[in-house]
Amino acid sequence: KPNIPTYESIDYYHDRDLIALALWVMSDGLLRTDEEIAEQMFKELPFKRRGERIRQRLHQAVKAAKSQLDG
């Protein structure tokens, strides 16, 4: 698991940290939808509720992580 700092707002998380988290979630090789990856990422973060900003940032990170894997 990547060492990601804990912040009170998704706005403080750097894209590279969220991408690292997405890559970590995907590293087990299980076939998941983007929503399932984002859900697992959310569980690793300190938030209690998932608002639209959090949802958008997590999905952006999933897309970026998949792009990195595709080369």
C-alpha positions as CSV (number, residue, x, y, z in Angstrom):
1,K,0.0,0.0,0.0
2,P,1.4,3.4,-0.9
3,N,2.2,5.8,2.0
4,I,-0.3,8.5,1.4
5,P,-0.8,11.4,3.9
6,T,-4.2,11.9,5.5
7,Y,-6.0,15.1,4.7
8,E,-9.4,16.4,5.6
9,S,-10.3,17.3,2.0
10,I,-9.9,15.6,-1.3
11,D,-8.6,18.9,-2.6
12,Y,-5.3,18.5,-0.6
13,Y,-4.5,15.2,-2.2
14,H,-2.0,15.3,-5.0
15,D,-2.9,13.5,-8.3
16,R,0.2,11.3,-8.0
17,D,-0.9,10.0,-4.6
18,L,-4.4,9.1,-5.9
19,I,-2.9,7.5,-9.0
20,A,-0.6,5.5,-6.8
21,L,-3.5,4.4,-4.7
22,A,-5.4,3.3,-7.8
23,L,-2.4,1.4,-9.1
24,W,-2.1,-0.3,-5.8
25,V,-5.8,-1.4,-5.8
26,M,-5.4,-2.7,-9.4
27,S,-2.2,-4.5,-8.6
28,D,-3.9,-7.6,-7.3
29,G,-4.9,-8.5,-10.9
30,L,-8.6,-8.8,-10.1
31,L,-10.9,-7.7,-12.9
32,R,-12.9,-4.7,-11.6
33,T,-15.0,-1.9,-13.0
34,D,-13.8,1.7,-12.6
35,E,-16.5,2.1,-10.0
36,E,-15.3,-0.8,-8.0
37,I,-11.7,0.5,-8.1
38,A,-12.9,3.9,-7.0
39,E,-14.9,2.3,-4.2
40,Q,-11.9,0.4,-2.9
41,M,-9.8,3.6,-3.1
42,F,-12.5,5.5,-1.1
43,K,-12.3,2.8,1.6
44,E,-8.6,3.5,2.0
45,L,-9.2,7.3,2.4
46,P,-10.4,9.0,5.7
47,F,-13.7,10.3,4.3
48,K,-17.0,9.3,5.7
49,R,-19.2,10.6,2.8
50,R,-18.4,10.5,-0.9
51,G,-19.5,13.7,-2.6
52,E,-19.2,14.6,-6.2
53,R,-15.7,16.2,-5.9
54,I,-14.4,13.0,-4.3
55,R,-16.1,10.8,-6.9
56,Q,-14.6,12.9,-9.7
57,R,-11.1,12.9,-8.3
58,L,-11.1,9.1,-7.8
59,H,-12.4,8.4,-11.3
60,Q,-9.8,10.7,-12.8
61,A,-7.1,8.8,-10.8
62,V,-8.4,5.5,-12.1
63,K,-8.3,6.7,-15.7
64,A,-4.8,8.1,-15.3
65,A,-3.6,4.9,-13.7
66,K,-5.1,2.8,-16.5
67,S,-3.4,5.1,-19.0
68,Q,0.0,4.5,-17.3
69,L,-0.5,0.8,-17.4
70,D,-1.4,0.9,-21.1
71,G,1.8,2.7,-21.7
